[in-house]
Amino acid sequence: MPEPPTRRTSRLLLRALEPADVDPLYAIQGDSEAMCFTYCSPSRLATAAQLESYAARYSEDGFAPWTAVLTAEDRVVGWGGLNKDPNEPEWGVEVAYYIDRACWGRGLASELVRESLAYAFDELGLEQVGAFAKPENVASVRVLEKCGFERVRFVPELKRDEYRISKDFSLPPGSEARAR
């Protein structure tokens, strides 16, 4: 199966899902406190199925989320990137992510999102990217806003705010992703 290209940021290796990633990603996705604003996996099997369903969309969409590896520790610390939800692809291209709670507050989610946007706009030529976050998920809202997303509306059926960013945006100063 084709897979997304490997990307690097200053601290992350973003690569295609590997079978050995399921256990560390389940440890993150199965943490009910950490995942209280999004999907919390009930089992390792459910995590594996979800990860595989997103990865399988690469052949159709030309992009799929990455496993995020913290290079300094050579450790899987999260998952995310461009995607179309396998269950609701009609929402269009989104960026989604989750990061190990032990790594929160270090800017890794912002780094992953910025790299996703650089890939979307500079390499794939996409016109816009969306994202969704529950309003009470202040940390994710901050990540999205810091990366240039603007709130579009509240989507009642998702209980989330919809965010959008177009390719004509300017990343805030200090962003490495568009400086290549």
C-alpha positions in Angstrom: 0.0 0.0 0.0 1.4 3.5 -0.8 2.1 5.7 2.2 2.7 9.3 3.0 6.2 10.7 2.5 8.4 11.1 5.6 8.8 14.7 6.8 11.0 16.2 9.5 10.6 19.3 11.7 13.1 20.6 14.2 12.0 18.0 16.7 9.7 15.5 15.0 10.1 12.7 12.5 6.7 12.4 10.7 6.4 9.0 9.1 3.9 6.4 7.8 2.3 4.2 10.4 4.2 1.0 11.2 2.8 -2.1 13.0 4.9 -1.4 16.0 3.2 2.0 16.4 -0.1 0.6 17.5 0.9 -0.1 21.1 2.3 3.4 21.9 -0.5 5.1 20.0 -3.1 3.0 21.9 -1.4 4.1 25.2 -2.1 7.7 24.1 -5.5 7.2 22.5 -6.7 5.0 25.3 -6.0 7.6 28.0 -9.5 8.8 28.8 -8.3 12.0 30.6 -6.0 13.0 27.7 -8.7 12.2 25.1 -11.6 13.7 26.9 -12.4 16.0 24.0 -12.2 13.5 21.2 -12.3 9.8 20.4 -10.9 7.7 23.2 -10.1 4.2 22.1 -11.7 1.3 24.0 -9.1 -1.2 23.0 -5.8 -1.8 21.2 -7.8 -3.5 18.4 -10.0 -0.5 18.0 -6.9 1.8 17.8 -5.3 -0.5 15.1 -8.5 -0.5 13.1 -8.9 3.3 13.2 -5.2 3.9 12.3 -5.4 1.5 9.4 -8.6 3.1 8.1 -7.0 6.5 8.0 -3.8 5.1 6.4 -5.8 3.3 3.8 -7.1 6.6 2.5 -3.7 7.6 1.2 -4.2 5.8 -2.1 -7.4 7.7 -2.7 -6.6 11.1 -1.2 -2.8 11.4 -1.7 -2.3 12.1 2.0 -2.8 10.4 5.3 -1.7 11.2 8.9 1.7 10.4 10.2 3.1 8.8 13.3 5.0 11.5 15.2 8.3 10.4 16.6 10.2 12.7 18.9 13.7 12.5 17.4 15.7 13.3 20.5 14.2 10.3 22.3 13.4 8.1 19.3 9.9 7.6 20.8 6.4 7.7 19.3 4.7 10.7 20.9 1.6 11.1 18.7 -0.2 10.9 15.4 -1.7 13.4 13.0 -1.6 15.3 9.8 -3.8 15.7 6.8 -6.7 13.4 6.4 -10.3 12.9 5.3 -12.3 11.1 8.0 -12.9 7.6 6.7 -16.4 7.7 8.1 -17.3 11.2 6.9 -15.0 12.1 4.0 -17.6 14.7 2.9 -16.2 17.1 5.5 -13.1 17.5 3.2 -9.5 17.8 4.0 -8.8 18.2 7.7 -5.8 18.3 10.0 -6.1 16.2 13.1 -3.7 15.2 15.8 -3.1 13.8 19.2 0.0 14.0 21.3 1.2 12.0 24.4 0.1 13.9 27.5 3.8 13.7 28.8 4.7 16.0 25.9 1.9 18.6 26.2 2.9 22.2 26.4 6.1 21.8 24.3 4.7 23.0 21.0 4.8 19.6 19.3 1.1 19.7 18.1 1.8 23.2 16.6 4.9 21.8 14.9 2.9 18.9 13.4 0.1 21.1 12.3 2.5 23.6 10.6 4.3 20.9 8.8 0.9 19.5 7.7 0.0 22.9 6.3 3.3 23.3 4.5 2.8 19.9 2.9 -0.9 20.7 2.0 -0.2 24.1 0.4 3.4 23.9 -0.9 3.5 20.3 -2.2 -0.1 19.1 -2.7 -1.4 22.5 -3.9 -4.5 22.3 -1.8 -6.6 25.5 -1.5 -7.7 25.1 2.1 -7.6 22.8 5.1 -10.1 22.4 7.8 -10.0 21.3 11.4 -12.5 20.7 14.2 -12.2 21.3 18.0 -14.6 21.3 20.8 -14.8 24.9 22.2 -13.8 23.7 25.7 -10.6 22.1 24.3 -8.7 25.3 24.9 -5.3 23.8 24.1 -6.4 22.6 20.6 -8.1 25.8 19.9 -4.9 27.6 20.7 -2.9 25.3 18.5 -5.2 26.0 15.6 -5.3 29.7 16.1 -1.6 29.9 16.5 -1.1 28.1 13.2 -3.4 30.6 11.4 -6.8 28.8 11.4 -9.9 30.9 11.7 -13.1 29.7 13.4 -15.9 29.4 10.8 -18.9 28.1 12.8 -20.2 25.8 15.5 -21.3 22.4 14.0 -24.1 21.1 16.3 -24.1 17.6 15.0 -20.4 17.3 15.8 -20.5 19.4 19.0 -17.4 21.1 17.6 -16.2 24.4 16.1 -15.1 24.2 12.5 -11.9 26.0 11.6 -10.5 26.8 8.1 -7.3 28.1 6.7 -6.6 28.9 3.1 -3.3 28.6 1.2 -3.0 32.4 1.1 -2.5 32.6 4.9 0.8 33.8 6.5 2.2 31.7 9.3 3.1 33.6 12.4 6.8 34.7 12.8 9.1 32.0 13.9 7.4 29.3 12.0 9.8 27.0 10.3 7.3 25.1 8.1 7.0 27.7 5.3 10.6 28.9 5.5 11.9 26.1 3.4 
